């Protein structure tokens, strides 16, 4: 995996979190998610076969959505974080 690929998916994870109302930096400062867990989420995202669809989905939502698309590998974790739980 290239550094460019990792950065692209890190951006997708961050954008998906923000779109679902989750501030990953805040969640980590609260201790509800570790750097390792964030790294695992990004690695999971790199295995997705739909990153282009994800970019299109995110652009169409303009920063706000109640649910991630069905194919999002991090959807359950992001919902837990939004509900105030740990990753």
C-alpha positions as CSV (number, residue, x, y, z in Angstrom):
1,X,0.0,0.0,0.0
2,X,1.3,3.4,-0.9
3,X,1.4,6.4,1.3
4,X,-1.0,8.2,-1.1
5,X,-3.5,5.3,-0.8
6,X,-3.3,5.5,3.0
7,X,-3.8,9.3,3.0
8,X,-6.7,9.0,0.6
9,X,-8.5,6.5,2.9
10,X,-7.6,8.4,6.1
11,X,-9.3,11.4,4.5
12,X,-12.4,9.2,3.6
13,X,-12.6,7.9,7.2
14,X,-12.4,11.5,8.5
15,X,-14.9,12.8,6.1
16,X,-17.3,9.9,6.8
17,X,-17.0,10.5,10.5
18,X,-17.7,14.2,10.1
19,X,-20.6,13.6,7.8
20,X,-22.1,11.3,10.5
21,X,-21.5,13.9,13.2
22,X,-18.4,12.3,14.8
23,X,-15.3,14.5,15.5
24,X,-12.5,11.9,15.6
25,X,-10.0,14.3,17.3
26,X,-12.5,14.9,20.1
27,X,-13.3,11.2,20.4
28,X,-9.7,10.4,20.8
29,X,-9.1,13.2,23.3
30,X,-12.0,11.8,25.3
31,X,-10.3,8.4,25.3
32,X,-13.1,6.6,23.4
33,X,-10.8,5.7,20.5
34,X,-7.1,5.0,20.3
35,X,-4.6,5.9,17.5
36,X,-4.3,2.1,16.9
37,X,-8.1,1.9,16.4
38,X,-8.1,4.8,14.1
39,X,-5.3,3.2,12.1
40,X,-7.3,0.0,12.0
41,X,-10.3,1.9,10.6
42,X,-8.2,3.5,7.9
43,X,-6.7,0.0,7.0
44,X,-10.2,-1.4,6.9
45,X,-11.2,1.4,4.5
46,X,-8.3,0.6,2.2
47,X,-9.8,-2.8,1.7
48,X,-13.1,-1.3,0.4
49,X,-13.9,-1.9,-3.3
50,X,-16.0,1.3,-3.5
51,X,-13.8,4.3,-2.6
52,X,-15.1,6.2,-5.7
53,X,-18.7,5.6,-4.7
54,X,-17.8,6.7,-1.2
55,X,-16.4,10.0,-2.5
56,X,-19.5,10.6,-4.6
57,X,-21.8,9.7,-1.6
58,X,-19.9,12.1,0.7
59,X,-20.0,14.9,-1.9
60,X,-23.8,14.5,-2.3
61,X,-24.4,14.7,1.5
62,X,-22.5,18.0,1.9
63,X,-21.4,17.1,5.4
64,X,-24.5,15.6,7.0
65,X,-26.1,12.2,7.0
66,X,-27.8,9.9,9.5
67,X,-26.3,6.7,8.3
68,X,-23.2,5.6,6.3
69,X,-23.7,3.7,3.1
70,X,-24.2,-0.1,3.4
71,X,-20.7,-0.8,2.0
72,X,-18.9,1.3,4.6
73,X,-16.6,-1.0,6.6
74,X,-16.5,1.4,9.5
75,X,-20.2,2.2,9.8
76,X,-20.9,0.3,13.0
77,X,-17.9,1.8,14.8
78,X,-18.8,5.3,13.7
79,X,-22.4,4.9,15.0
80,X,-21.0,3.7,18.3
81,X,-18.8,6.8,18.6
82,X,-21.8,9.0,17.6
83,X,-23.8,7.4,20.4
84,X,-21.1,8.3,22.9
85,X,-19.7,4.8,23.2
86,X,-16.1,3.6,22.6
87,X,-14.8,2.4,19.3
